[in-house]
Amino acid sequence: MKKILLSLLAALVFFLPGFAGHENLFSYDQSGPETSLAGLQKAEDFVTAHEGITLSDLQLIHPDWVRGLSGSSGSFIDPGSLSGQRVLRIPSFLWGCFLGPAGVIVVYLVAEDNDETRKSFMGCISWALGLTVYYIVAMSAFY
Amino acid sequence: MIKKFLITGLVLSLFLSGYAQNYYRISGEYSIKGKSETAAQLVMGKFYYDKNEGTIIHENYFPKKETWITSDTSLYQIIDGAIATRQTIPDFSDFSIYHMVLNNQLDNFGLEESDFTLESVENSEGMVITTWSPSRSMKDHVGKIMISSKNKNMYGIIFFSTEDKIIKKQFFEDYVLAGGLTFPGRIVEITYSGEKEVYQVTTYKNIRVNDTQQDQLYHFDPANFKQGIRAL
């Protein structure tokens, strides 16, 4: 009996740390994005409060907020795909993320680049996960 | 008695099925903020989708007034009331997230039906955490994925490299309920580049479902726009 208890205790000590770490992975320092994007947040608030303001206006009034800001609205930042060929300047990850399998096909046919196709596939996975969430929510609304 | 139950069940199922098909429009406002060492991005705009029209409209007002429209096999860029560019693409409107949300046709798109296999499930501190591993044929290209959910809503996704290092995290926060559908109000994305973290935050607000007062915003007819197409 004592041996069994000791074995169980040893097993718990051995296995528990492995399980304990996973919830910690799903956390982040919220001050990170707040600090990094503080200027852009101010710019967003300013644009919201001043309808019709242009990027040129903002660059004159608050150049520090919009330093390095791209003038194109058709592209989005995706650090994972700063290199490689983007379709329509839209990161391959987002093609997959917003359009799912069709996005992967678009990247595959247009970019003809295995790395970009892989990124769009990763986006497709995110898209599928997002759809799953909506499915769960929608179903829970009915049952 | 049994007959009453059957009739009640039939009426209920007809009601529910009719109600499920009743979502046909969704719109809202969004912003995307991102910053890397060398570039920054701020995009603000509105989106409109009507599944009967089959047209997805992204109307951006910052940093540039332009509209991106997908219709059938065309992707249009509208600037100053004229079609600036048009590109032929596969018809993907039925695969858009807006379409799938409105139709509640999401059951075939979970990871369980992909090339990923559920490796483990655990409950921890109010979260359900699942770990998914890629199929043997994909293991050379992608790593595992971990997903956590809270209160039946997705909370976080973690992407790993093939070397089992974290390459990206996404957090879905501030869910809002609009017309019976929930939508994340904020998505935080953290990309790990060496020792550095790069952030991108997408926010959604003013989500509207089945808007019946602004029909014209959901409709697109290329003939109504000035010519000047530059086909890509």
HADDOCK unambig.tbl for C-alpha pairs under 7 A between the chains (distance, minus, plus):
assign (segid A and resid 23 and name CA) (segid B and resid 124 and name CA) 6.30 0.50 0.50
assign (segid A and resid 26 and name CA) (segid B and resid 156 and name CA) 6.29 0.50 0.50
assign (segid A and resid 33 and name CA) (segid B and resid 199 and name CA) 5.59 0.50 0.50
assign (segid A and resid 37 and name CA) (segid B and resid 34 and name CA) 6.96 0.50 0.50
assign (segid A and resid 37 and name CA) (segid B and resid 35 and name CA) 6.84 0.50 0.50
assign (segid A and resid 40 and name CA) (segid B and resid 33 and name CA) 6.54 0.50 0.50
assign (segid A and resid 40 and name CA) (segid B and resid 42 and name CA) 6.76 0.50 0.50
assign (segid A and resid 54 and name CA) (segid B and resid 63 and name CA) 6.66 0.50 0.50
assign (segid A and resid 55 and name CA) (segid B and resid 63 and name CA) 5.48 0.50 0.50
assign (segid A and resid 68 and name CA) (segid B and resid 39 and name CA) 5.28 0.50 0.50
assign (segid A and resid 68 and name CA) (segid B and resid 40 and name CA) 5.43 0.50 0.50
assign (segid A and resid 69 and name CA) (segid B and resid 39 and name CA) 6.34 0.50 0.50
assign (segid A and resid 69 and name CA) (segid B and resid 40 and name CA) 4.52 0.50 0.50
assign (segid A and resid 69 and name CA) (segid B and resid 41 and name CA) 5.30 0.50 0.50
assign (segid A and resid 70 and name CA) (segid B and resid 40 and name CA) 6.23 0.50 0.50
assign (segid A and resid 70 and name CA) (segid B and resid 41 and name CA) 5.59 0.50 0.50
assign (segid A and resid 71 and name CA) (segid B and resid 63 and name CA) 5.63 0.50 0.50
assign (segid A and resid 71 and name CA) (segid B and resid 64 and name CA) 6.69 0.50 0.50
assign (segid A and resid 72 and name CA) (segid B and resid 63 and name CA) 6.51 0.50 0.50
assign (segid A and resid 72 and name CA) (segid B and resid 64 and name CA) 6.48 0.50 0.50
assign (segid A and resid 73 and name CA) (segid B and resid 43 and name CA) 5.65 0.50 0.50
assign (segid A and resid 73 and name CA) (segid B and resid 60 and name CA) 6.92 0.50 0.50
assign (segid A and resid 73 and name CA) (segid B and resid 62 and name CA) 6.90 0.50 0.50
assign (segid A and resid 73 and name CA) (segid B and resid 63 and name CA) 6.01 0.50 0.50
assign (segid A and resid 73 and name CA) (segid B and resid 64 and name CA) 6.07 0.50 0.50
assign (segid A and resid 76 and name CA) (segid B and resid 41 and name CA) 6.66 0.50 0.50
assign (segid A and resid 77 and name CA) (segid B and resid 34 and name CA) 5.94 0.50 0.50
assign (segid A and resid 77 and name CA) (segid B and resid 41 and name CA) 6.42 0.50 0.50
assign (segid A and resid 79 and name CA) (segid B and resid 36 and name CA) 6.97 0.50 0.50
assign (segid A and resid 79 and name CA) (segid B and resid 191 and name CA) 6.85 0.50 0.50
assign (segid A and resid 98 and name CA) (segid B and resid 96 and name CA) 6.50 0.50 0.50
assign (segid A and resid 98 and name CA) (segid B and resid 97 and name CA) 6.45 0.50 0.50
assign (segid A and resid 99 and name CA) (segid B and resid 92 and name CA) 6.98 0.50 0.50
assign (segid A and resid 99 and name CA) (segid B and resid 95 and name CA) 6.06 0.50 0.50
assign (segid A and resid 99 and name CA) (segid B and resid 96 and name CA) 5.05 0.50 0.50
assign (segid A and resid 99 and name CA) (segid B and resid 97 and name CA) 6.86 0.50 0.50
assign (segid A and resid 100 and name CA) (segid B and resid 95 and name CA) 6.58 0.50 0.50
assign (segid A and resid 102 and name CA) (segid B and resid 92 and name CA) 5.67 0.50 0.50
assign (segid A and resid 102 and name CA) (segid B and resid 95 and name CA) 6.80 0.50 0.50
assign (segid A and resid 106 and name CA) (segid B and resid 89 and name CA) 6.89 0.50 0.50
assign (segid A and resid 106 and name CA) (segid B and resid 90 and name CA) 6.97 0.50 0.50
assign (segid A and resid 128 and name CA) (segid B and resid 109 and name CA) 5.18 0.50 0.50
assign (segid A and resid 128 and name CA) (segid B and resid 110 and name CA) 5.53 0.50 0.50
assign (segid A and resid 128 and name CA) (segid B and resid 111 and name CA) 6.86 0.50 0.50
assign (segid A and resid 129 and name CA) (segid B and resid 110 and name CA) 6.13 0.50 0.50
assign (segid A and resid 129 and name CA) (segid B and resid 111 and name CA) 6.94 0.50 0.50
assign (segid A and resid 131 and name CA) (segid B and resid 97 and name CA) 6.80 0.50 0.50
assign (segid A and resid 131 and name CA) (segid B and resid 106 and name CA) 5.62 0.50 0.50
assign (segid A and resid 131 and name CA) (segid B and resid 109 and name CA) 6.85 0.50 0.50
assign (segid A and resid 132 and name CA) (segid B and resid 106 and name CA) 6.04 0.50 0.50
assign (segid A and resid 132 and name CA) (segid B and resid 107 and name CA) 6.95 0.50 0.50
assign (segid A and resid 132 and name CA) (segid B and resid 109 and name CA) 6.75 0.50 0.50
assign (segid A and resid 132 and name CA) (segid B and resid 110 and name CA) 5.56 0.50 0.50
assign (segid A and resid 133 and name CA) (segid B and resid 153 and name CA) 5.91 0.50 0.50
assign (segid A and resid 133 and name CA) (segid B and resid 154 and name CA) 5.85 0.50 0.50
assign (segid A and resid 134 and name CA) (segid B and resid 101 and name CA) 6.32 0.50 0.50
assign (segid A and resid 135 and name CA) (segid B and resid 104 and name CA) 6.06 0.50 0.50
assign (segid A and resid 135 and name CA) (segid B and resid 106 and name CA) 5.28 0.50 0.50
assign (segid A and resid 135 and name CA) (segid B and resid 107 and name CA) 6.63 0.50 0.50
assign (segid A and resid 136 and name CA) (segid B and resid 152 and name CA) 6.97 0.50 0.50
assign (segid A and resid 137 and name CA) (segid B and resid 182 and name CA) 6.88 0.50 0.50
assign (segid A and resid 138 and name CA) (segid B and resid 104 and name CA) 6.69 0.50 0.50
assign (segid A and resid 138 and name CA) (segid B and resid 181 and name CA) 6.53 0.50 0.50
